[in-house]
Amino acid sequence: MKPYLLQTVKTLAMLGAMRGRIDLSSKELAQQMNVSQQTASRYLLELDKIGVITRELGIKKQLIHITDTGIKLLEKEYSEYQQIFEVSNRIILKGRVVSGLGEGKYYTEQDGYKSQFKDKLGFIPYPGTLNIEVNPIERNKIRLLKTYNGIAIDGFKTESRTFGNVKCFQAMVNNIKGAVILPLRSHYSMILEFISPVHMREASRLKDGDEVEVIINIYNEDNHGD
């Protein structure tokens, strides 16, 4: 939506148009928005045309009400501002489900990791990881996430090989709680690996290409790395 139309909807909402119909002239709206009466009238006409508001024309004023479509626009705007101001507590990423190489199952089944997952995360993960390719526009959020200490999962050795350190962040995908895991020695990647106590693809009926939202808890500034 064009910025000036979104600002008009916000102004109408502040005047009470979400709760019910309000009496408002284009002149009064113009004064609220510091624009000309002709411009305010055009804004209302555009919003009415795309179904964001309803208008009943009177002699001098209009009865204006924000529709469900308009309310959803405002809810989206509110959600985005929440993400901005709550960044000290969480990071929200969007991406799509992709297939991995099967390595996640191998690593999550290692006893050295499983015991620490249980002690530090409170669950033993279902073998494997849900791989999420983060939208390119949000790549800076991954860089930000890597600056936080997270929950340390120590590396260990077996008779055949060495397994590296990992850090985790409690997270949620499709209302299912789990954790995002970041191998400390891995190169920069747009892929996030999510573990949970359940088989995510079955529990959420996910398939490659499906869009998901990942809500990651990063606690507070005391958790920030150097």
N, C-alpha and C positions, 0 to 999 in steps of 0.2 A: 504494500500500500504506500502511496505517496506520503511523504512526511507531513505535509500540511493537512492532509485528510486525517491522518492518525492524531495529530495535535487537536484537530477539531473534535474528534470523538472523545479525547481526553477531557477537553473543555466541557463538552456536553455532560460527560459522566460526573465531573466535579459539580455541575449544576443540578445533578439529581436525576438525569435521564436514564440511568440504569435501573432505578427503583420504580419508575413510572413515567407517565407523560408529563412534560413540563411545558408551560407557556413561555414561548421565547420568540422575539422578533429578530429578524436578520440584523437590525440595527443594534440590538442588545448584544447579540453574539459578536458583532464587529467590534464593539467596545471592549468586550472581554478578551478578544484576540488581537486587538490593536491593528485591525485591517479595515479596509473600506466596507461599507454596507453591501456594495455590489459584489465584492469578493466573498464576504461571508455568505451571501445568498447563493453564490455559485458553489461554495463548499457543501452547503446543505443539499443542493440539488444533486451533486455528484454522489454524496453518501446515500441519498435516497435511491438513486439509480442503481447502485451496486448492492442494495439491500442491507446496508449497515445501520440505517435508521429508518423509521417510519415517520411520516409527516401528515398531519391533518391541517389543511389551510383554513385560517380564520380571516376575519376582516383586517385586523392589525397584527395579530400574532399567529404563531403556529404551535400546534401540539406535537412535540417531538419526543420520540422514545427510541432508545438504542435496542436493536434487535439481538437475537441470540448470536448472529454472525458477528455483530459489533462487540458483544461481550467476550467472545472467544478471541478476538483480536487484542482486546485489552488484557485478557488473561495471559496471552502469549507475551505481551510486552512486560507484564508484571513478572512473569517467570524469568525473563531474560535479565531484568534488573536484580532479581533475587540472586542469580548466578554471579552477577558483578559484585554485589555487596557481601555475599557469603563465601567469597573465594578463600577466606582465611580458614574456613571449616571444610570445604569440599570443592572438588572439581567435577564438572559435568561434561562428558564427552559424548559425541554421537559418531556412529560408524556403522559398518555393515559386517555381517558374519561371513567369514571366509574359512576355507579348509586349511589345515596345517599339514605338517609332514609326519605327524604321528609321534613326534618327540615328546610332546606334553604328557602323553600316557606313560611313556618310559620314565620320565623324571618324577611325576607325581606318585608313582608306585614304589619309589625308593624309600626304604624304611627310615633312612637318615633325614629325609624331608618330611615324611608322613608324621613321624612322632613330633616334630617341631610345629607342623601345621596344627596338629591336635592341641598341643600345649599353648601355642601363641595365638592361634586363630579360633580355636574352639570347635574345630571340625576336621574330619579326615576327608579330603576331596575325592570326588568321584574320579576315577582314572581318566586323565586327559584334561585338556583345557579348551575353553571356548575362545577361538581366535577372532578378534574384532579389528578390522582395518579402519582406523580413525579417519574421519573426513580431513582432507588436506588443509582446509582452512583452520582447523583446530590443532595443528601440529605443535604450535607453541605451548599448548596446554600440557603436552607430553613432556616437553623440555622443563616446564615448571614443576611437573610431578616428580621428575628425576632429581630435583634439588631438595626434596624432602627426605628425611631419614627413613620414615616408614617403620615397619615391623621387621626386624632383622631375622633372617633365617640363615643360620651358619652353614658353611660348606663342610664337607666331610670326605673321607677316603674309604674306598673299599679295596678288596684285593686286586681288582682289575683297573680301577680308574679313580680320578679325583672329581668331586662335584663342587661347583663354585657357590659362593655366597649369593643369596637372593634377598630382596626386600619386598615386602608385601604392604598393601593398603586395603583395609576393609572396604568393600564396595558392594554395589547392588546392580543387577541387570534384570529388567522385567519383574521387579519386586521380589527377586530371589537374592538372598544375601550370600556373599562369598568374599572373594578377595582378588585383586589384581596383583600379579606377580611380575617383578622386574629383575631378571638376572643382572648382577652388577657388572659383569664383563661383556655384556652384549653390546653390539653396535647400535647406533640410533636406528629406531624402527618405527614405522607407523602402525605396527601391530601390537595390540594389547592382548595379554593372555589372562583369562578370567577362570578361576577355580571356584567350585561350590560343592556342597555335599551331594548334589543331585546331577543327573545327566541333563545338562542345560538344553540340548537340542530336543530331547524328548519332553522335558518338563514344560518348556515354553514353545514347543512345536516350531523350532527355528530351523531354517535351511540357509544355504549359502545365498548371499545377496540381501537377506532381511536386514532392515534398519533397526538398530537398538540404541538405547541410551544407557550410558554407564555413569553411575553416581559414585564418586570415590571420596571417602573420608580422609582428610589430611590432617585432622585434629587441629592444632593451633601452631602459633609461631615457634613454640619451644621445640617443635618437631622439624624445624627447617635446618637443612644442612648448611655447612659453611661454603 
